[in-house]
Amino acid sequence: MEGTAETYDRRALLQETVKLAWPAVLESFFISLAGMIDTMMVSSLGTYAVAAVGLTTQPKFITLAVFFSTNVAVSALVARRKGQNDRRNANEVLVTALWFTVIVCIALSILSVAFASPIIKLCGSNTDTYDAAVVYFRVIQGGMIFNVLTMVINAAQRGAGNTRIAMTTNIVSSLVNICFNYLLINGNFGFPEWRLFGAAVATVLGTVASFVMSLQSLFKKDSFVSIPYIIKEKVSASWHVMQSIWHLTYNLLIENFAMRVGFMATAVIAARLGTDAFAAHQVGMNFLSLTFSFGDGMQVAAVALIGRSLGEKKPDLAKIYGSLCQHVGLAISIIVAIVFFFFGKALFSLFFNAPDILSDGVLISRFIIVIALFQISQVIYGGCLRGAGDVKYCLFASLLSVTIIRTFITWLLTSVFALGLTGIWLGVLSDQFSRFVLLRHRFEKGAWTQLRI
């Protein structure tokens, strides 16, 4: 029987939302924090090293786009099957997604390593960053299999409502990464001084640790997605299930590629401003990634709660969960804005000492204050829609906002009006604001609650 908005205890629903969301929020936060600490440790080698790592970010995420897209589809499908109490199909989703992930990952790893040199050149590398960026990119891409397998297992676990395992694995991965950074970048405690190569190896070792832990989670008796269940029931990959996954994935994949085109265009333009300016921009993007992590964590909860509610045929409950996730996200974004208002310069001083770079950092932090308010909300709205299967509209919103609006405004304000970093960050703001408007409008209309996946 479908519930109505008046029959639900909102306080109890809020408690359930927070209970499911906090591990996902902490997971995303620690991943972003580890990335920042990684950048901070690399910055000891000089601004060239920060810029070199920054050059690899967008091509790395372009190759990961197919896995990000698949994982959202896996979470949405497993959550819907959980609501329908269809354990067998949920496990079929996991097995099918794992096979797909392994095959695609092997192909992309080989291509990335083989064509690392032209890829880094395309990203706008300078003579002082090119060699280091190529080495870093090859190591990261060569070891990506552990990362993507962890991602798909954690995606299935999140869909089943187990957000803690993803939090635990990623925190451990981050800690392993940081420890080996300390040992391998500057050669502490007798370890080799591998500099940027060492930072890349440390990252891969972190993903190995998280993969082992996520794999172990599938052997627990109370796990909805479970290897013992898969073996006992002889669950195998299914072409029909692959079609269900792909039905959601291909729209998400196009959306991810479209977003990465916009992000890469911004990065290439920023790289042309010089190594110091690009290093400041890269640290700013790390901080923006940190604010994104809060919205990303709430979006994970939204996908699981909304998918389950729609599987139970309770669209009103799905709307309430979406609104509650949004309210929590708004509170977080206000706190983030306050932190950057008072401590923006101090945060950038953790990475740089040069007055001109710190001045750029203050400028960027002012933009982050405003951007965070729109970014966290639009990420949660997008998660609500994707959890319901409304991926085509999310694709439209990203194409318009990121690929077109962001790229055009960034180019116009930097190439025509020569506003430098100000122009770049105005472009970022235009993207976040337009996505917020588009996704909020779609959520409020409510048609997404009637979709079937």
C-alpha positions as CSV (number, residue, x, y, z in Angstrom):
1,M,0.0,0.0,0.0
2,E,1.4,3.4,-0.9
3,G,1.9,5.8,1.9
4,T,1.1,9.5,1.8
5,A,3.2,12.3,2.9
6,E,1.1,12.8,6.1
7,T,1.5,9.3,7.4
8,Y,5.3,9.3,7.7
9,D,7.3,10.3,10.8
10,R,9.7,12.8,9.3
11,R,11.9,12.8,12.4
12,A,12.3,9.0,12.1
13,L,13.0,9.3,8.4
14,L,15.6,12.0,9.0
15,Q,17.3,9.7,11.5
16,E,17.4,6.9,8.9
17,T,18.7,9.3,6.3
18,V,21.5,10.5,8.5
19,K,22.3,6.9,9.6
20,L,22.7,5.8,6.0
21,A,24.4,9.0,4.8
22,W,27.1,9.7,7.4
23,P,29.3,6.7,6.4
24,A,29.0,7.8,2.7
25,V,29.7,11.4,3.6
26,L,32.8,10.4,5.7
27,E,33.9,8.1,2.9
28,S,33.8,10.8,0.2
29,F,35.3,13.3,2.6
30,F,38.3,11.1,3.4
31,I,38.9,10.3,-0.2
32,S,39.0,14.0,-1.0
33,L,41.0,14.8,2.1
34,A,43.5,12.1,1.2
35,G,43.8,13.6,-2.3
36,M,44.5,17.0,-0.7
37,I,47.1,15.5,1.7
38,D,48.6,13.7,-1.4
39,T,48.9,17.1,-3.1
40,M,50.3,18.7,0.0
41,M,53.0,16.0,0.3
42,V,53.8,16.3,-3.4
43,S,54.1,20.0,-3.1
44,S,57.3,19.5,-1.1
45,L,58.9,18.7,-4.5
46,G,57.8,22.1,-5.9
47,T,54.9,23.7,-7.9
48,Y,55.9,21.7,-10.9
49,A,55.0,18.4,-9.1
50,V,51.5,19.8,-8.1
51,A,50.9,20.9,-11.7
52,A,52.1,17.6,-13.0
53,V,49.6,15.6,-10.9
54,G,46.9,18.1,-11.9
55,L,47.6,17.4,-15.5
56,T,46.7,13.8,-15.0
57,T,43.5,14.4,-13.2
58,Q,41.1,14.9,-16.1
59,P,42.4,12.1,-18.4
60,K,42.3,9.8,-15.4
61,F,38.7,10.7,-14.7
62,I,37.8,10.4,-18.4
63,T,38.9,6.7,-18.3
64,L,37.1,6.2,-15.0
65,A,33.9,7.7,-16.5
66,V,32.6,4.4,-17.7
67,F,33.1,2.9,-14.2
68,F,31.5,5.8,-12.4
69,S,28.5,5.5,-14.8
70,T,28.3,1.7,-14.3
71,N,28.5,2.1,-10.5
72,V,25.6,4.5,-10.3
73,A,23.5,2.1,-12.4
74,V,24.6,-0.8,-10.1
75,S,23.6,1.1,-7.0
76,A,20.2,2.1,-8.4
77,L,19.4,-1.4,-9.6
78,V,20.5,-3.1,-6.4
79,A,18.5,-0.6,-4.3
80,R,15.4,-1.2,-6.5
81,R,15.8,-5.0,-6.2
82,K,16.3,-4.6,-2.4
83,G,13.0,-2.8,-2.2
84,Q,11.4,-5.7,-4.3
85,N,13.2,-8.3,-2.1
86,D,14.7,-9.8,-5.2
87,R,18.1,-11.0,-3.9
88,R,19.0,-13.2,-6.9
89,N,18.7,-10.4,-9.4
90,A,20.6,-8.1,-7.2
91,N,23.5,-10.6,-7.2
92,E,23.2,-11.0,-10.9
93,V,23.7,-7.3,-11.3
94,L,26.9,-7.5,-9.2
95,V,28.3,-10.5,-11.1
96,T,27.5,-9.0,-14.5
97,A,29.0,-5.6,-13.5
98,L,32.2,-7.2,-12.3
99,W,32.8,-9.1,-15.6
100,F,32.0,-5.9,-17.6
101,T,34.4,-3.9,-15.3
102,V,37.3,-6.3,-15.7
103,I,37.1,-6.5,-19.5
104,V,36.8,-2.7,-20.0
105,C,39.4,-1.9,-17.4
106,I,42.1,-4.1,-19.1
107,A,41.5,-2.4,-22.4
108,L,41.6,1.1,-21.0
109,S,44.7,0.4,-18.9
110,I,46.6,-0.8,-21.9
111,L,45.5,2.2,-24.0
112,S,46.3,4.7,-21.2
113,V,49.8,3.4,-20.6
114,A,50.6,3.1,-24.3
115,F,49.4,6.6,-25.2
116,A,50.3,8.4,-22.0
117,S,52.7,10.8,-23.8
118,P,50.3,12.3,-26.3
119,I,47.5,12.4,-23.7
120,I,49.6,14.5,-21.4
121,K,50.7,16.8,-24.2
122,L,47.0,17.3,-25.1
123,C,46.3,18.3,-21.5
124,G,48.6,21.4,-21.9
125,S,51.8,20.2,-20.2
126,N,54.8,22.5,-20.0
127,T,58.5,21.5,-20.3
128,D,58.9,21.4,-16.5
129,T,55.8,19.2,-16.0
130,Y,55.7,16.9,-19.0
131,D,58.0,14.0,-17.9
132,A,56.8,13.8,-14.3
133,A,53.1,13.8,-15.5
134,V,53.7,11.0,-18.0
135,V,55.4,8.8,-15.3
136,Y,52.6,9.5,-12.7
137,F,49.9,8.8,-15.3
138,R,51.3,5.5,-16.4
139,V,51.6,4.1,-12.9
140,I,48.1,5.2,-11.9
141,Q,46.5,3.8,-15.0
142,G,48.5,0.7,-15.0
143,G,47.2,-0.2,-11.5
144,M,43.6,1.0,-11.9
145,I,42.1,-2.5,-11.9
146,F,42.1,-2.6,-8.1
147,N,40.4,0.7,-7.8
148,V,37.6,0.0,-10.3
149,L,36.8,-3.5,-8.8
150,T,36.5,-1.9,-5.4
151,M,34.2,0.8,-6.8
152,V,31.8,-1.7,-8.3
153,I,31.6,-3.9,-5.2
154,N,31.1,-0.9,-3.0
155,A,28.4,0.4,-5.4
156,A,26.4,-2.8,-5.0
157,Q,26.9,-2.7,-1.2
158,R,25.6,0.9,-1.1
159,G,22.6,0.0,-3.1
160,A,21.8,-2.7,-0.6
161,G,22.1,-0.1,2.2
162,N,25.6,-1.0,3.4
163,T,27.4,2.3,3.2
164,R,29.8,1.6,6.0
165,I,31.9,-0.9,4.1
166,A,32.7,1.7,1.4
167,M,33.6,4.2,4.1
168,T,35.9,1.7,5.8
169,T,37.7,0.6,2.7
170,N,38.3,4.1,1.4
171,I,39.6,5.4,4.8
172,V,42.0,2.5,4.9
173,S,43.0,3.1,1.3
174,S,43.7,6.8,2.1
175,L,45.8,5.9,5.2
176,V,47.9,3.4,3.2
177,N,48.3,6.0,0.5
178,I,49.5,8.7,2.9
179,C,51.9,6.3,4.7
180,F,53.6,5.2,1.5
181,N,53.7,8.8,0.3
182,Y,55.8,9.6,3.3
183,L,58.0,6.6,2.8
184,L,58.5,6.8,-1.0
185,I,58.3,10.4,-2.1
186,N,61.4,11.6,-0.1
187,G,62.8,8.2,0.8
188,N,62.2,8.1,4.6
189,F,63.2,5.2,6.9
190,G,65.5,3.7,4.3
191,F,62.9,3.4,1.5
192,P,63.9,4.6,-2.0
193,E,63.4,8.3,-2.9
194,W,61.0,7.8,-5.8
195,R,59.6,11.3,-5.7
196,L,56.5,11.6,-8.0
197,F,56.8,8.0,-9.1
198,G,56.6,7.1,-5.4
199,A,53.5,9.1,-4.9
200,A,51.8,7.2,-7.8
201,V,52.9,3.8,-6.4
202,A,51.5,4.8,-3.0
203,T,48.2,5.6,-4.5
204,V,48.0,2.1,-6.2
205,L,49.0,0.4,-3.0
206,G,46.1,2.1,-1.3
207,T,43.7,0.8,-3.8
208,V,45.1,-2.8,-3.4
209,A,44.3,-2.5,0.4
210,S,40.7,-1.3,-0.3
211,F,40.1,-4.0,-2.9
212,V,41.0,-6.8,-0.4
213,M,38.6,-5.3,2.2
214,S,35.7,-4.8,-0.2
215,L,36.1,-8.4,-1.5
216,Q,36.0,-9.7,2.1
217,S,32.7,-7.8,2.6
218,L,31.1,-10.1,0.1
219,F,31.7,-13.2,2.3
220,K,29.7,-11.9,5.3
221,K,26.6,-13.9,6.0
222,D,24.3,-10.9,6.4
223,S,25.4,-9.3,3.1
224,F,22.5,-8.9,0.6
225,V,25.1,-9.2,-2.2
226,S,27.2,-12.2,-1.3
227,I,29.8,-14.6,-2.9
228,P,28.6,-17.6,-0.9
229,Y,25.0,-16.9,-2.1
230,I,26.3,-16.5,-5.7
231,I,28.1,-19.9,-5.5
232,K,25.2,-21.7,-3.8
233,E,22.5,-20.4,-6.1
234,K,24.8,-20.6,-9.2
235,V,24.3,-17.0,-10.1
236,S,26.1,-16.0,-13.3
237,A,26.4,-13.0,-15.5
238,S,23.3,-12.4,-17.6
239,W,22.9,-10.6,-20.9
240,H,19.5,-9.5,-19.9
241,V,20.9,-7.9,-16.7
242,M,23.7,-6.3,-18.8
243,Q,21.0,-4.7,-20.9
244,S,19.4,-3.3,-17.7
245,I,22.8,-2.0,-16.5
246,W,23.6,-0.5,-19.9
247,H,20.2,1.1,-20.2
248,L,21.2,3.4,-17.3
249,T,24.9,3.4,-17.9
250,Y,25.1,4.7,-21.5
251,N,23.2,7.9,-20.6
252,L,25.4,8.3,-17.5
253,L,28.5,7.6,-19.5
254,I,27.6,10.3,-22.1
255,E,26.9,12.6,-19.2
256,N,30.3,11.8,-17.6
257,F,32.2,12.3,-20.8
258,A,30.4,15.6,-21.5
259,M,31.3,16.8,-18.0
260,R,34.9,15.8,-18.5
261,V,35.1,17.6,-21.8
262,G,34.1,20.8,-19.9
263,F,36.5,20.0,-17.0
264,M,39.4,19.3,-19.3
265,A,38.8,22.5,-21.3
266,T,39.0,24.4,-18.0
267,A,42.2,22.6,-17.0
268,V,43.9,23.2,-20.3
269,I,43.0,26.9,-20.2
270,A,44.3,27.1,-16.6
271,A,47.5,25.3,-17.6
272,R,48.2,28.0,-20.2
273,L,48.3,30.6,-17.4
274,G,51.6,29.2,-16.2
275,T,52.9,26.6,-13.7
276,D,52.3,28.7,-10.6
277,A,48.8,29.8,-11.5
278,F,47.9,26.3,-12.6
279,A,49.2,24.9,-9.3
280,A,47.0,27.4,-7.3
281,H,44.1,26.4,-9.5
282,Q,44.7,22.7,-8.9
283,V,44.8,23.2,-5.1
284,G,41.5,25.2,-5.5
285,M,40.0,22.3,-7.4
286,N,41.1,19.9,-4.6
287,F,39.3,22.1,-2.1
288,L,36.2,22.1,-4.4
289,S,36.5,18.4,-4.6
290,L,36.4,18.4,-0.8
291,T,33.1,20.4,-0.8
292,F,31.8,18.0,-3.5
293,S,32.5,15.1,-1.3
294,F,29.7,16.2,1.2
295,G,27.2,16.3,-1.6
296,D,28.4,13.1,-3.1
297,G,28.0,11.3,0.3
298,M,24.4,12.6,0.5
299,Q,23.8,11.6,-3.0
300,V,24.8,8.0,-2.2
301,A,22.2,8.0,0.5
302,A,19.6,9.5,-1.8
303,V,20.2,6.8,-4.5
304,A,19.8,4.0,-1.9
305,L,16.7,5.4,-0.1
306,I,14.9,6.6,-3.3
307,G,15.7,3.4,-5.2
308,R,14.4,1.3,-2.3
309,S,11.2,3.4,-1.8
310,L,10.4,3.3,-5.5
311,G,11.0,-0.5,-5.5
312,E,8.4,-0.6,-2.6
313,K,6.1,1.5,-4.8
314,K,6.1,4.5,-2.4
315,P,6.8,7.6,-4.5
316,D,5.7,10.0,-1.8
317,L,8.3,8.5,0.6
318,A,10.9,8.8,-2.2
319,K,10.2,12.6,-2.4
320,I,10.5,13.0,1.3
321,Y,13.8,11.2,1.4
322,G,15.0,13.5,-1.4
323,S,14.0,16.6,0.5
324,L,15.6,15.4,3.7
325,C,18.9,14.7,1.9
326,Q,18.7,18.2,0.5
327,H,18.1,19.9,3.9
328,V,21.1,18.1,5.4
329,G,23.2,19.1,2.4
330,L,22.2,22.7,2.7
331,A,23.3,22.8,6.4
332,I,26.6,21.3,5.4
333,S,27.2,23.8,2.6
334,I,26.6,26.7,4.9
335,I,29.2,25.3,7.3
336,V,31.7,24.9,4.4
337,A,31.1,28.4,3.2
338,I,31.8,29.8,6.7
339,V,35.1,27.8,6.9
340,F,36.4,29.2,3.6
341,F,35.3,32.7,4.5
342,F,37.4,32.8,7.6
343,F,40.2,30.3,6.8
344,G,40.6,30.4,3.0
345,K,44.1,32.0,3.0
346,A,45.3,29.8,5.9
347,L,44.2,26.7,4.0
348,F,46.1,27.7,0.9
349,S,49.2,28.5,3.0
350,L,49.4,24.8,3.8
351,F,50.5,24.3,0.2
352,F,52.3,27.5,-0.8
353,N,54.4,30.3,0.7
354,A,54.9,32.6,-2.3
355,P,52.8,35.8,-1.9
356,D,51.5,35.9,-5.5
357,I,50.3,32.3,-5.3
358,L,48.6,32.9,-1.9
359,S,46.9,35.9,-3.4
360,D,45.5,33.6,-6.1
361,G,44.4,31.3,-3.4
362,V,42.5,34.0,-1.6
363,L,40.7,34.8,-4.8
364,I,39.8,31.2,-5.4
365,S,38.6,30.7,-1.8
366,R,36.1,33.6,-2.3
367,F,34.6,31.8,-5.3
368,I,34.4,28.5,-3.4
369,I,32.3,30.2,-0.7
370,V,29.6,30.8,-3.2
371,I,30.1,27.8,-5.4
372,A,29.7,25.4,-2.4
373,L,26.2,26.6,-1.8
374,F,25.1,25.5,-5.3
375,Q,27.4,22.6,-5.8
376,I,26.3,20.4,-2.8
377,S,22.6,21.0,-3.6
378,Q,22.9,20.2,-7.3
379,V,24.9,17.0,-6.6
380,I,22.1,15.8,-4.3
381,Y,19.3,16.7,-6.7
382,G,21.2,14.8,-9.4
383,G,21.6,11.8,-7.1
384,C,17.8,11.8,-6.5
385,L,17.0,11.8,-10.2
386,R,19.7,9.2,-11.0
387,G,18.5,6.9,-8.2
388,A,15.0,7.0,-9.9
389,G,16.5,6.3,-13.3
390,D,16.0,9.8,-14.7
391,V,19.4,9.7,-16.3
392,K,18.5,11.4,-19.6
393,Y,17.5,14.6,-18.0
394,C,20.8,14.6,-16.0
395,L,22.6,14.1,-19.2
396,F,20.8,17.1,-20.7
397,A,21.6,19.3,-17.6
398,S,25.3,18.3,-17.8
399,L,25.6,18.9,-21.5
400,L,24.1,22.3,-21.2
401,S,25.9,23.4,-18.0
402,V,29.3,21.9,-18.1
403,T,30.1,21.3,-21.7
404,I,28.5,24.4,-23.2
405,I,28.0,27.1,-20.5
406,R,31.1,26.4,-18.5
407,T,33.4,26.0,-21.5
408,F,32.1,29.0,-23.4
409,I,32.2,31.4,-20.4
410,T,35.7,30.2,-19.3
411,W,37.0,30.7,-22.9
412,L,35.3,34.1,-23.2
413,L,36.5,35.5,-19.9
414,T,40.1,34.2,-20.3
415,S,40.8,34.5,-24.0
416,V,38.7,37.6,-24.9
417,F,38.7,39.5,-21.7
418,A,41.9,38.2,-20.2
419,L,40.6,37.8,-16.7
420,G,42.9,34.9,-15.8
421,L,42.0,32.8,-12.8
422,T,39.0,35.1,-12.2
423,G,37.6,34.2,-15.6
424,I,38.2,30.5,-15.0
425,W,36.4,30.4,-11.6
426,L,33.5,32.5,-13.0
427,G,33.1,29.7,-15.5
428,V,33.0,27.1,-12.7
429,L,30.4,29.2,-10.9
430,S,28.2,29.5,-14.0
431,D,28.3,25.7,-14.4
432,Q,27.3,25.0,-10.8
433,F,24.6,27.6,-10.7
434,S,23.0,26.4,-14.0
435,R,23.0,22.8,-12.9
436,F,21.4,23.7,-9.6
437,V,18.6,25.5,-11.3
438,L,17.9,22.8,-13.9
439,L,18.1,19.8,-11.5
440,R,16.1,21.5,-8.8
441,H,13.3,22.3,-11.3
442,R,13.2,18.7,-12.4
443,F,13.1,17.4,-8.8
444,E,10.2,19.7,-7.9
445,K,8.1,18.5,-10.8
446,G,8.2,15.0,-9.5
447,A,7.7,13.1,-12.7
448,W,10.9,11.1,-11.9
449,T,9.0,9.0,-9.3
450,Q,7.0,7.2,-12.1
451,L,10.0,5.8,-14.0
452,R,10.7,2.1,-14.1
453,I,14.2,0.6,-14.3
